[in-house]
């Protein structure tokens, strides 16, 4: 494997990153702050505070103490300038929540840049494996100088840098004479953790070492943050049992179909790998043991383990759906914005006629060689950039492409949420429920509900004990057909009419309010609605109310349209701001979404906030609604008007009182961003406090 020279020659640890017999404090927060300062002082991070905040946020999700007096606080952070290992051997052990209740005297801070490459992540994986070996940790406790520690760690992860013929650290250190007789049994599996750096590979090493102690071949595939070294297909085929030690959905689950399975969280393997190997050996001879579902392709194993709470499984599936939905949001939203920029705010009404034509009315399709005649009302795009037919045509193409991509947003969310629960058999019924949700006006909330229902039913069907001759038909015919029929009928028969009635009532209520002259209060209501479900039925009710009124061409109708558009821009812009100001409170995926949300929000694509809302609705939707209400009220109070039904800042030329428009948006954006950050920070502190309390109780 070739790597860039500068990457391969950069040591992860140097003596300046090592502290021996240190007094770092009496709790893990103090130790993490201490090591963050060590890393920053060595020039490996831009700020102590930023790195510490990211490491503490990661710590709040799960303790990083492991049995044997070791702790590995770790994170990927934009504040890290180079992949680094800060190390402290403490003179007084500190509790990091290890399962054995022992305080840690050896503490590594694994600091990886937000965009760490595969090479560096593989080096960090070697360290994680090394920490599971008693000879390595014993040598660290006996080291006399920081130089000794740096050398020991470098021998483990980067022996080629020593330049003195030092042999690479051996993965299989047990002497053959001491090894027990080979039983001929083969166990394979997968390990993964949310960060994908430390616990992923420590679990893999612990399981493989436990297998050696029992004379069993154990090979674990670490599905970490970097490149995955997939298990050999022949080895998987020959395996007698499977161990999944994971906190994320298993990739390539279908490879293990039909095999006895032990399915646990990643920390269980780190804390007691021997017990898991023993359970797997027992499962091999147990005809009633849980097995990986036939036809699985990314969902959970059959017979979801009892100790995993239903909420955790639900969160996994929703996150899977959100992650697959993101490309549709980004591509569709940005293309739509470009369409408005080039073709003007009214391009949506004529885009299809310009690009495709209309045979019934004798209108031909346009092309680069046959540009639209803008004097013809059917092709008209009076606000195209520069009044150019070429710009009108390009804008129309972009608008149609954006619309096509955005039309898949809810089906993708529903389809891949079902996929997260049931694997590939859930995709077809999930997509169908998403399309159905759009048809009945249920938006992304309906798609999420439909995807979950489809996923749970498909997962249940996949777990049925059916005759062998029927198994091949289950994932491709029986499961998709039955799930689509049952869940689709439920969506239509139970949810359709209530949602339609609710939307009718909402529209009538809004119209009555507008007639009463309560403009500012109406702005508050519209702002709340626009930010409640971010493209769902409530959002659409407010938007349709505003656009339907534009035909009246009155000052009131323009002001209602401006309030709706400004409020709809607030959630993505606020979340973009929040991820920029406090990136440590958000995941890597959310930070990426935050960067895209700047343009999505500016373009009035409220759906740019959906990935955040779907993952953490209680901390995203309420602040968004408050900010939207502030924006709606200010917009109405300042008499901002919009003749354009869409486009955000790109239709500035169609906005009355442009300054008031920006003031309203910025005010709501600040309110929402502050609210989100306060709630996120409170949650992080609560989780940290709970972890500390649990550690004390243990």
C-alpha positions as CSV (number, residue, x, y, z in Angstrom):
1,X,0.0,0.0,0.0
2,X,1.6,3.2,-1.1
3,X,1.0,6.4,0.8
4,X,2.2,10.0,0.3
5,X,5.7,10.4,1.7
6,X,4.7,13.2,4.1
7,X,1.9,11.1,5.6
8,X,4.0,8.0,6.1
9,X,6.9,10.0,7.6
10,X,4.8,11.9,10.1
11,X,5.0,10.2,13.6
12,X,1.8,10.0,15.5
13,X,3.6,10.4,18.8
14,X,6.7,12.3,19.8
15,X,8.2,12.8,23.3
16,X,6.6,16.3,23.4
17,X,3.2,14.5,23.5
18,X,4.1,12.3,26.5
19,X,3.6,13.1,30.2
20,X,4.8,10.6,32.8
21,X,3.6,10.3,36.4
22,X,1.4,13.4,35.7
23,X,-1.0,15.1,38.1
24,X,-3.8,15.8,35.6
25,X,-6.8,16.1,37.9
26,X,-9.2,13.9,39.7
27,X,-11.8,13.4,37.1
28,X,-11.9,12.5,33.4
29,X,-12.9,16.0,32.3
30,X,-9.8,17.4,33.9
31,X,-7.6,14.7,32.3
32,X,-9.1,15.3,28.8
33,X,-8.5,19.0,29.2
34,X,-4.9,18.3,30.3
35,X,-4.2,16.1,27.3
36,X,-5.9,18.5,24.9
37,X,-3.5,21.1,26.2
38,X,-0.5,18.7,25.6
39,X,-1.6,18.1,22.0
40,X,-2.1,21.9,21.4
41,X,1.2,22.8,23.1
42,X,3.0,20.4,20.7
43,X,1.5,22.3,17.7
44,X,-0.8,19.4,16.8
45,X,-4.1,21.3,17.4
46,X,-5.1,25.0,16.9
47,X,-6.8,25.4,20.3
48,X,-7.0,23.5,23.5
49,X,-10.6,24.4,24.1
50,X,-11.8,23.2,20.7
51,X,-10.1,19.8,20.9
52,X,-11.2,19.3,24.5
53,X,-14.8,20.2,23.6
54,X,-14.9,17.7,20.8
55,X,-13.3,15.0,22.9
56,X,-15.7,15.6,25.8
57,X,-18.7,15.5,23.4
58,X,-17.5,12.1,22.2
59,X,-17.0,11.0,25.8
60,X,-20.6,12.1,26.6
61,X,-21.9,9.5,24.2
62,X,-20.1,6.5,25.9
63,X,-17.3,6.1,28.5
64,X,-13.9,5.4,27.0
65,X,-12.4,3.5,29.9
66,X,-11.5,-0.2,29.2
67,X,-10.6,-3.0,31.6
68,X,-7.0,-3.0,32.8
69,X,-6.5,0.6,33.9
70,X,-6.6,2.1,30.4
71,X,-8.6,5.0,28.9
72,X,-8.7,6.1,25.3
73,X,-10.6,9.4,25.0
74,X,-10.7,10.1,21.3
75,X,-12.4,12.2,18.6
76,X,-12.2,13.5,15.1
77,X,-12.0,17.3,15.2
78,X,-11.5,20.2,12.8
79,X,-9.2,21.7,15.5
80,X,-6.6,18.8,15.0
81,X,-3.8,19.9,12.7
82,X,-2.1,16.5,12.4
83,X,-3.1,13.0,13.6
84,X,-1.7,12.7,17.1
85,X,-1.5,10.5,20.2
86,X,-1.3,12.4,23.5
87,X,-0.3,10.1,26.4
88,X,-0.3,10.5,30.1
89,X,0.7,8.0,32.7
90,X,-1.1,9.3,35.8
91,X,0.3,9.2,39.3
92,X,-3.3,8.8,40.5
93,X,-5.8,6.6,38.6
94,X,-8.9,8.4,37.3
95,X,-12.3,6.8,36.7
96,X,-13.2,6.7,33.0
97,X,-16.1,4.3,33.4
98,X,-14.4,1.0,32.6
99,X,-16.5,-2.1,33.1
100,X,-14.2,-3.6,35.7
101,X,-14.5,-0.4,37.9
102,X,-10.8,0.1,37.8
103,X,-9.4,3.7,37.4
104,X,-7.2,4.4,34.4
105,X,-3.5,5.2,34.9
106,X,-2.7,4.9,31.2
107,X,-4.6,7.5,29.1
108,X,-4.2,8.0,25.4
109,X,-5.9,10.9,23.7
110,X,-6.4,9.8,20.1
111,X,-6.8,13.1,18.1
112,X,-7.6,12.7,14.4
113,X,-8.4,15.5,12.0
114,X,-12.0,15.8,10.7
115,X,-10.8,14.6,7.3
116,X,-8.2,12.0,8.5
117,X,-7.1,9.8,5.6
118,X,-7.2,6.0,5.5
119,X,-3.4,5.7,6.2
120,X,-3.6,7.5,9.5
121,X,-6.8,5.8,10.5
122,X,-5.0,2.4,10.0
123,X,-2.2,3.6,12.2
124,X,-4.7,4.5,15.0
125,X,-6.3,1.1,14.5
126,X,-2.9,-0.6,15.2
127,X,-2.6,1.3,18.5
128,X,-6.1,0.3,19.5
129,X,-5.2,-3.4,18.8
130,X,-1.9,-3.0,20.8
131,X,-3.7,-1.7,23.9
132,X,-5.4,-5.1,24.2
133,X,-2.0,-6.8,24.7
134,X,-0.7,-7.0,28.3
135,X,2.9,-6.9,27.2
136,X,2.4,-3.6,25.4
137,X,0.6,-1.9,28.3
138,X,3.1,-3.4,30.8
139,X,6.0,-1.8,28.9
140,X,4.2,1.5,29.0
141,X,3.9,1.3,32.7
142,X,7.6,0.5,33.1
143,X,8.9,3.2,30.7
144,X,11.4,5.6,32.3
145,X,11.3,8.5,29.9
146,X,9.0,10.1,27.3
147,X,11.4,9.0,24.6
148,X,10.8,5.4,25.8
149,X,7.1,5.7,25.5
150,X,7.3,7.3,22.0
151,X,9.5,4.5,20.9
152,X,7.2,1.8,22.3
153,X,4.2,3.3,20.6
154,X,6.0,3.9,17.3
155,X,7.2,0.2,17.3
156,X,3.5,-0.7,17.5
157,X,2.1,1.6,14.8
158,X,5.0,2.9,12.7
159,X,8.0,0.7,13.1
160,X,9.4,1.8,9.7
161,X,10.1,5.2,11.2
162,X,12.6,3.9,13.7
163,X,15.3,3.3,11.0
164,X,17.2,0.8,13.2
165,X,15.9,-2.4,12.0
166,X,13.2,-2.7,14.6
167,X,10.7,-5.4,13.7
168,X,7.1,-4.5,13.2
169,X,4.9,-5.3,16.2
170,X,3.5,-8.7,15.7
171,X,-0.2,-9.3,15.6
172,X,0.2,-12.9,16.7
173,X,2.5,-12.8,19.6
174,X,1.6,-16.0,21.3
175,X,4.2,-18.7,21.2
176,X,3.1,-21.8,19.3
177,X,4.1,-24.0,22.1
178,X,1.8,-22.3,24.5
179,X,-1.2,-22.2,22.1
180,X,-4.0,-24.7,22.8
181,X,-4.8,-27.3,20.2
182,X,-6.7,-26.1,17.1
183,X,-10.3,-27.1,17.4
184,X,-11.0,-26.5,13.7
185,X,-13.8,-24.1,14.5
186,X,-13.9,-20.8,12.6
187,X,-15.7,-17.7,13.8
188,X,-15.9,-14.5,11.8
189,X,-17.5,-11.2,12.6
190,X,-17.7,-7.4,12.3
191,X,-16.9,-4.6,14.8
192,X,-17.8,-1.0,14.6
193,X,-18.2,2.1,16.8
194,X,-19.6,5.6,16.1
195,X,-16.2,7.2,15.8
196,X,-14.7,4.3,13.9
197,X,-11.2,4.7,15.4
198,X,-10.6,3.0,18.8
199,X,-13.3,0.7,20.0
200,X,-13.8,-0.8,16.6
201,X,-10.3,-2.3,16.5
202,X,-9.9,-2.9,20.2
203,X,-13.0,-5.1,20.0
204,X,-11.6,-6.9,16.9
205,X,-8.3,-7.6,18.7
206,X,-9.9,-8.7,21.9
207,X,-12.1,-11.3,20.1
208,X,-9.2,-12.6,18.0
209,X,-7.0,-13.0,21.1
210,X,-9.8,-14.7,23.0
211,X,-10.1,-17.1,20.0
212,X,-6.4,-17.9,20.2
213,X,-6.7,-18.7,23.9
214,X,-9.4,-21.3,23.0
215,X,-7.8,-22.8,20.0
216,X,-10.4,-21.2,17.7
217,X,-9.8,-19.3,14.5
218,X,-11.4,-15.9,15.0
219,X,-11.2,-13.2,12.3
220,X,-13.0,-9.8,12.8
221,X,-13.6,-7.2,10.1
222,X,-13.2,-3.7,11.6
223,X,-15.6,-1.4,9.9
224,X,-13.9,1.8,10.9
225,X,-13.7,5.3,9.5
226,X,-11.1,4.4,6.9
227,X,-10.8,1.8,4.2
228,X,-12.4,-1.5,5.2
229,X,-10.3,-4.6,4.9
230,X,-13.1,-7.0,4.0
231,X,-13.0,-10.5,5.2
232,X,-12.1,-13.1,2.6
233,X,-15.2,-14.5,1.1
234,X,-14.0,-18.1,1.4
235,X,-13.3,-17.6,5.1
236,X,-16.8,-16.2,5.6
237,X,-18.3,-19.1,3.7
238,X,-16.4,-21.6,5.9
239,X,-17.3,-19.9,9.2
240,X,-19.3,-21.8,11.8
241,X,-20.6,-18.8,13.6
242,X,-20.6,-15.0,13.5
243,X,-20.0,-12.3,16.2
244,X,-21.3,-8.7,15.5
245,X,-19.9,-6.2,18.0
246,X,-21.2,-3.0,16.6
247,X,-22.9,0.3,17.3
248,X,-23.6,1.0,13.6
249,X,-25.4,-1.1,11.0
250,X,-23.3,-3.9,9.6
251,X,-22.2,-3.3,6.1
252,X,-22.5,-6.4,3.8
253,X,-24.7,-8.2,6.2
254,X,-26.0,-10.6,3.5
255,X,-22.6,-12.3,3.4
256,X,-23.3,-14.0,6.8
257,X,-26.9,-15.1,6.0
258,X,-28.0,-18.3,7.8
259,X,-25.1,-18.5,10.3
260,X,-25.5,-18.6,14.1
261,X,-24.9,-15.1,15.4
262,X,-24.0,-13.3,18.6
263,X,-25.1,-9.7,18.2
264,X,-23.9,-7.2,20.9
265,X,-22.6,-3.6,21.2
266,X,-18.9,-2.9,20.6
267,X,-18.1,-2.3,24.3
268,X,-19.2,-5.8,25.2
269,X,-16.4,-7.2,23.1
270,X,-13.8,-4.9,24.6
271,X,-14.9,-5.7,28.1
272,X,-15.4,-9.5,27.9
273,X,-14.5,-11.0,24.5
274,X,-13.9,-14.5,25.9
275,X,-17.6,-14.7,27.0
276,X,-18.7,-13.8,23.5
277,X,-16.5,-16.4,21.8
278,X,-17.8,-19.0,24.3
279,X,-21.4,-18.0,23.4
280,X,-20.6,-18.3,19.7
281,X,-19.1,-21.8,20.2
282,X,-22.3,-22.8,22.0
283,X,-24.5,-21.4,19.3
284,X,-22.8,-23.5,16.7
285,X,-24.2,-26.7,18.2
286,X,-27.6,-25.1,19.2
287,X,-30.3,-25.6,16.5
288,X,-32.4,-22.9,18.1
289,X,-29.7,-20.3,18.1
290,X,-30.3,-16.9,16.5
291,X,-29.2,-16.7,12.9
292,X,-28.5,-13.9,10.4
293,X,-31.7,-13.5,8.4
294,X,-31.7,-15.0,4.9
295,X,-31.8,-12.2,2.3
296,X,-30.4,-9.7,4.8
297,X,-28.6,-6.8,3.3
298,X,-27.8,-4.1,5.8
299,X,-30.4,-4.4,8.5
300,X,-30.3,-6.1,11.9
301,X,-29.6,-9.7,12.6
302,X,-32.6,-12.0,13.0
303,X,-33.8,-12.0,16.6
304,X,-32.5,-8.6,17.6
305,X,-30.6,-9.0,20.8
306,X,-32.7,-8.5,23.9
307,X,-30.3,-6.0,25.5
308,X,-30.5,-3.5,22.7
309,X,-33.3,-1.0,23.4
310,X,-35.9,-0.5,20.7
311,X,-35.1,3.2,20.7
312,X,-31.5,2.4,19.8
313,X,-32.5,0.2,16.9
314,X,-35.0,2.9,15.8
315,X,-32.3,5.5,15.8
316,X,-29.9,3.3,13.7
317,X,-32.5,2.9,11.0
318,X,-33.5,6.6,10.9
319,X,-29.8,7.6,10.7
320,X,-29.4,5.1,7.8
321,X,-32.3,6.7,6.0
322,X,-31.0,10.2,6.6
323,X,-27.5,9.4,5.4
324,X,-28.9,8.1,2.1
325,X,-31.3,11.0,1.7
326,X,-28.6,13.7,2.0
327,X,-27.4,13.5,-1.6
328,X,-30.9,14.0,-2.9
329,X,-31.3,17.1,-0.6
330,X,-27.9,18.6,-1.7
331,X,-28.2,17.8,-5.4
332,X,-31.9,18.8,-5.8
333,X,-31.7,21.9,-3.6
334,X,-28.6,23.3,-5.3
335,X,-29.8,22.6,-8.8
336,X,-33.1,24.3,-8.0
337,X,-31.2,27.3,-6.7
338,X,-29.2,27.5,-9.8
339,X,-32.4,27.3,-11.9
340,X,-33.8,30.4,-10.1
341,X,-30.5,32.2,-10.5
342,X,-30.2,31.7,-14.3
343,X,-33.9,31.5,-15.2
344,X,-35.5,33.9,-12.8
345,X,-38.0,33.3,-10.0
346,X,-40.8,32.4,-12.4
347,X,-38.9,29.7,-14.3
348,X,-40.7,27.0,-12.5
349,X,-44.0,27.7,-14.3
350,X,-42.4,27.5,-17.8
351,X,-39.4,25.2,-17.4
352,X,-41.1,22.1,-18.7
353,X,-42.5,23.8,-21.7
354,X,-39.1,25.3,-22.5
355,X,-37.2,22.1,-22.3
356,X,-39.7,19.5,-23.3
357,X,-42.4,21.4,-25.3
358,X,-46.1,20.8,-25.5
359,X,-47.3,18.7,-28.4
360,X,-51.0,19.5,-27.6
361,X,-50.4,23.2,-28.2
362,X,-47.9,22.8,-31.0
363,X,-44.9,24.0,-28.9
364,X,-41.6,22.5,-29.7
365,X,-38.8,21.6,-27.3
366,X,-35.9,24.1,-26.9
367,X,-32.3,23.2,-27.1
368,X,-28.9,24.8,-27.3
369,X,-29.5,25.1,-31.1
370,X,-33.1,26.1,-30.8
371,X,-33.3,28.6,-27.9
372,X,-36.8,29.6,-26.6
373,X,-38.5,32.6,-28.1
374,X,-39.1,34.7,-24.9
375,X,-41.6,36.9,-26.7
376,X,-44.0,33.8,-26.8
377,X,-45.9,33.8,-23.4
378,X,-45.7,30.0,-23.3
379,X,-41.9,30.2,-23.2
380,X,-41.7,33.4,-21.2
381,X,-39.1,33.8,-18.6
382,X,-39.0,37.6,-18.2
383,X,-36.6,37.5,-15.2
384,X,-34.0,35.3,-16.8
385,X,-30.4,36.5,-16.1
386,X,-29.8,39.4,-18.5
387,X,-33.0,38.6,-20.4
388,X,-31.1,36.0,-22.3
389,X,-32.8,33.0,-24.0
390,X,-29.7,30.9,-23.3
391,X,-29.9,31.7,-19.6
392,X,-33.6,31.0,-19.6
393,X,-33.0,27.6,-21.2
394,X,-30.1,26.7,-18.8
395,X,-32.2,27.8,-15.9
396,X,-35.1,25.7,-17.1
397,X,-32.9,22.6,-17.4
398,X,-31.5,23.1,-13.9
399,X,-34.9,23.7,-12.4
400,X,-36.2,20.4,-13.9
401,X,-33.2,18.5,-12.7
402,X,-33.5,20.0,-9.2
403,X,-37.2,19.1,-9.1
404,X,-36.5,15.5,-10.3
405,X,-33.9,15.0,-7.5
406,X,-36.1,16.6,-4.8
407,X,-39.0,14.4,-5.8
408,X,-36.9,11.4,-4.5
409,X,-36.2,13.0,-1.1
410,X,-39.1,11.5,0.9
411,X,-39.0,8.1,-1.0
412,X,-35.3,7.9,-0.3
413,X,-35.7,8.7,3.4
414,X,-38.5,6.1,3.7
415,X,-36.8,3.5,1.6
416,X,-33.5,3.5,3.3
417,X,-35.0,3.8,6.8
418,X,-36.8,0.5,6.0
419,X,-33.4,-0.8,4.6
420,X,-31.8,0.1,8.0
421,X,-34.3,-2.2,9.7
422,X,-34.8,-5.0,7.2
423,X,-32.0,-4.9,4.7
424,X,-32.6,-5.1,1.0
425,X,-36.1,-6.6,1.3
426,X,-37.2,-3.4,2.9
427,X,-36.1,-1.0,0.2
428,X,-38.9,-1.5,-2.3
429,X,-41.8,-1.2,0.2
430,X,-40.0,1.6,1.9
431,X,-39.7,3.6,-1.4
432,X,-43.3,2.9,-2.1
433,X,-44.4,4.2,1.3
434,X,-42.3,7.4,0.6
435,X,-44.0,8.0,-2.7
436,X,-47.4,7.3,-1.2
437,X,-46.6,9.8,1.6
438,X,-46.0,12.5,-1.0
439,X,-49.3,11.6,-2.7
440,X,-51.4,11.9,0.4
441,X,-49.5,15.1,1.5
442,X,-47.8,13.6,4.5
443,X,-44.4,14.9,3.7
444,X,-41.2,13.7,5.3
445,X,-43.0,12.8,8.6
446,X,-45.3,10.5,6.7
447,X,-42.4,9.1,4.8
448,X,-40.5,8.4,8.0
449,X,-43.6,6.7,9.6
450,X,-44.2,4.7,6.4
451,X,-40.5,3.6,6.2
452,X,-40.5,2.5,9.8
453,X,-43.7,0.5,9.4
454,X,-42.4,-1.1,6.2
455,X,-39.0,-1.8,7.8
456,X,-40.5,-3.5,10.9
457,X,-42.9,-5.6,8.9
458,X,-40.2,-6.6,6.4
459,X,-37.8,-7.5,9.2
460,X,-40.5,-9.6,10.9
461,X,-41.3,-11.5,7.7
462,X,-37.5,-12.0,7.1
463,X,-37.3,-13.7,10.5
464,X,-40.0,-16.2,9.9
465,X,-39.0,-19.9,9.8
466,X,-40.1,-20.9,6.3
467,X,-39.4,-24.0,4.3
468,X,-36.1,-24.1,2.5
469,X,-37.8,-24.1,-0.9
470,X,-39.5,-20.8,-0.1
471,X,-36.5,-18.9,1.3
472,X,-35.2,-17.8,-2.1
473,X,-38.5,-16.2,-2.8
474,X,-38.8,-14.3,0.5
475,X,-36.4,-11.3,-0.1
476,X,-37.4,-10.7,-3.8
477,X,-41.1,-11.5,-3.9
478,X,-42.9,-12.4,-0.7
479,X,-41.5,-9.7,1.6
480,X,-41.7,-6.7,-0.8
481,X,-45.2,-7.7,-2.0
482,X,-46.7,-8.5,1.4
483,X,-45.2,-5.4,3.1
484,X,-46.2,-3.0,0.4
485,X,-49.7,-4.4,0.4
486,X,-50.3,-4.3,4.1
487,X,-48.4,-1.1,5.0
488,X,-49.6,0.7,1.9
489,X,-53.2,-0.1,2.7
490,X,-52.8,1.1,6.2
491,X,-51.3,4.4,5.1
492,X,-54.1,5.0,2.6
493,X,-57.0,3.8,4.7
494,X,-55.9,5.1,8.1
495,X,-53.7,8.1,7.5
496,X,-55.0,9.6,4.2
497,X,-58.3,11.1,5.2
498,X,-57.1,12.5,8.6
499,X,-54.2,14.2,7.0
500,X,-56.3,15.7,4.2
501,X,-58.9,16.9,6.7
502,X,-56.2,18.5,8.9
503,X,-54.7,20.3,5.9
504,X,-58.1,21.6,4.9
505,X,-58.8,22.8,8.4
506,X,-55.4,24.5,8.6
507,X,-55.9,26.3,5.2
508,X,-59.4,27.6,6.2
509,X,-58.1,28.8,9.6
510,X,-55.3,30.7,7.9
511,X,-57.6,32.4,5.4
512,X,-60.0,33.5,8.2
513,X,-57.0,34.9,10.2
514,X,-55.8,36.9,7.1
515,X,-59.3,38.4,6.7
516,X,-59.4,39.5,10.3
517,X,-56.3,41.8,9.8
518,X,-54.1,40.1,12.5
519,X,-51.1,40.4,10.3
520,X,-48.3,40.1,12.9
521,X,-50.1,37.2,14.6
522,X,-50.5,35.6,11.2
523,X,-46.8,36.0,10.6
524,X,-46.1,34.2,13.8
525,X,-48.5,31.3,12.9
526,X,-47.0,31.0,9.4
527,X,-43.5,31.0,10.8
528,X,-44.3,28.3,13.2
529,X,-45.9,26.2,10.4
530,X,-43.1,26.6,8.0
531,X,-40.6,25.3,10.6
532,X,-42.7,22.6,12.1
533,X,-42.1,19.7,9.7
534,X,-39.8,21.3,7.1
535,X,-41.5,20.3,3.9
536,X,-44.3,18.2,5.4
537,X,-48.1,18.8,5.3
538,X,-48.1,21.7,7.8
539,X,-45.2,23.4,6.0
540,X,-46.9,22.8,2.6
541,X,-50.2,24.1,4.0
542,X,-48.6,27.5,4.8
543,X,-46.7,27.6,1.5
544,X,-49.8,26.8,-0.6
545,X,-51.8,29.4,1.4
546,X,-49.2,32.0,0.5
547,X,-48.7,31.1,-3.2
548,X,-52.5,30.8,-3.8
549,X,-52.9,34.4,-2.6
550,X,-50.3,35.8,-5.1
551,X,-52.8,35.7,-7.9
552,X,-54.7,38.5,-6.1
553,X,-51.6,40.7,-6.5
554,X,-52.4,42.7,-3.4
555,X,-50.0,44.1,-0.8
556,X,-51.3,41.7,1.8
557,X,-50.7,38.7,-0.5
558,X,-47.1,39.8,-1.2
559,X,-46.4,40.3,2.6
560,X,-47.7,36.8,3.4
561,X,-45.5,35.3,0.7
562,X,-42.5,37.2,2.1
563,X,-43.2,36.0,5.6
564,X,-43.5,32.4,4.5
565,X,-40.3,32.4,2.4
566,X,-38.2,34.2,5.0
567,X,-39.3,31.8,7.8
568,X,-38.7,28.8,5.6
569,X,-35.1,30.0,5.1
570,X,-34.4,30.2,8.8
571,X,-33.9,26.5,9.9
572,X,-31.1,25.5,7.3
573,X,-29.4,28.9,7.8
574,X,-29.5,28.6,11.6
575,X,-28.1,25.1,11.5
576,X,-25.4,26.1,9.1
577,X,-24.5,28.8,11.6
578,X,-24.7,26.5,14.6
579,X,-22.4,23.9,13.0
580,X,-19.9,26.6,12.1
581,X,-19.9,28.2,15.6
582,X,-19.8,25.0,17.7
583,X,-18.8,22.1,15.4
584,X,-17.9,19.9,18.4
585,X,-21.6,19.5,19.2
586,X,-22.4,17.9,15.9
587,X,-21.3,14.8,14.1
588,X,-19.0,14.8,11.0
589,X,-22.0,14.1,8.8
590,X,-23.9,17.0,10.4
591,X,-21.0,19.4,9.9
592,X,-20.9,18.4,6.2
593,X,-24.7,19.0,6.0
594,X,-24.2,22.4,7.7
595,X,-21.8,23.6,5.0
596,X,-24.4,22.7,2.3
597,X,-27.2,24.3,4.4
598,X,-25.8,27.8,3.8
599,X,-26.7,27.7,0.1
600,X,-29.9,25.6,0.7
601,X,-31.2,28.0,3.2
602,X,-30.3,31.0,1.1
603,X,-32.3,29.4,-1.7
604,X,-35.4,28.8,0.5
605,X,-34.9,25.1,0.5
606,X,-36.2,24.3,4.0
607,X,-35.5,20.6,3.4
608,X,-31.8,21.4,4.1
609,X,-32.6,21.1,7.8
610,X,-34.4,17.7,7.5
611,X,-31.3,15.6,8.1
612,X,-30.8,17.5,11.4
613,X,-34.5,17.3,12.4
614,X,-34.8,13.6,11.6
615,X,-31.8,12.7,13.7
616,X,-32.6,14.9,16.7
617,X,-36.1,16.4,16.4
618,X,-36.6,17.5,20.0
619,X,-33.5,19.8,19.9
620,X,-34.0,21.0,16.3
621,X,-37.7,21.6,15.6
622,X,-38.7,23.6,18.7
623,X,-35.9,26.2,18.3
624,X,-36.6,26.3,14.5
625,X,-40.2,27.1,15.2
626,X,-39.3,29.9,17.6
627,X,-36.9,31.4,15.1
628,X,-39.5,31.0,12.3
629,X,-42.1,32.8,14.4
630,X,-39.7,35.7,15.1
631,X,-38.9,36.0,11.4
632,X,-42.6,35.8,10.4
633,X,-43.6,38.4,12.9
634,X,-40.8,40.8,11.9
635,X,-41.4,40.3,8.2
636,X,-45.1,41.3,8.6
637,X,-44.3,44.1,11.0
638,X,-41.8,45.6,8.6
639,X,-44.1,45.2,5.6
640,X,-41.7,43.0,3.6
641,X,-43.3,41.8,0.4
642,X,-42.4,39.2,-2.2
643,X,-43.8,38.8,-5.7
644,X,-41.8,35.6,-6.1
645,X,-43.1,32.3,-4.7
646,X,-39.6,30.8,-4.4
647,X,-35.9,31.5,-4.7
648,X,-34.7,33.0,-1.4
649,X,-32.0,35.7,-1.8
650,X,-31.7,34.9,-5.5
651,X,-35.0,36.7,-6.1
652,X,-33.9,39.9,-4.3
653,X,-35.2,41.9,-7.3
654,X,-38.7,40.8,-6.5
655,X,-38.6,41.7,-2.8
656,X,-40.1,44.9,-1.4
657,X,-38.1,46.3,1.6
658,X,-35.1,44.1,1.0
659,X,-33.4,45.4,4.2
660,X,-36.4,44.4,6.3
661,X,-36.2,41.0,4.5
662,X,-32.6,40.4,5.7
663,X,-33.2,41.8,9.2
664,X,-36.1,39.4,9.6
665,X,-34.1,36.4,8.5
666,X,-31.0,37.2,10.5
667,X,-33.1,37.7,13.7
668,X,-34.8,34.3,13.3
669,X,-31.5,32.6,12.4
670,X,-29.8,33.9,15.5
671,X,-32.7,32.9,17.8
672,X,-32.8,29.4,16.3
673,X,-29.0,28.8,16.3
674,X,-28.7,29.9,20.0
675,X,-31.6,27.7,20.9
676,X,-30.1,24.6,19.2
677,X,-26.7,25.2,20.7
678,X,-28.2,25.6,24.2
679,X,-30.1,22.4,23.9
680,X,-27.3,20.4,22.4
681,X,-24.8,21.6,25.1
682,X,-27.3,20.8,27.8
683,X,-27.7,17.3,26.4
684,X,-23.9,16.8,26.2
685,X,-23.5,17.9,29.9
686,X,-26.4,15.6,31.0
687,X,-24.9,12.6,29.3
688,X,-21.5,13.3,30.8
689,X,-23.0,13.7,34.3
690,X,-25.0,10.4,33.8
691,X,-21.8,8.6,32.7
692,X,-20.0,9.9,35.8
693,X,-22.8,8.9,38.1
694,X,-22.9,5.4,36.6
695,X,-19.2,5.1,37.0
696,X,-19.4,6.1,40.7
697,X,-22.3,3.7,41.2
698,X,-20.3,0.9,39.6
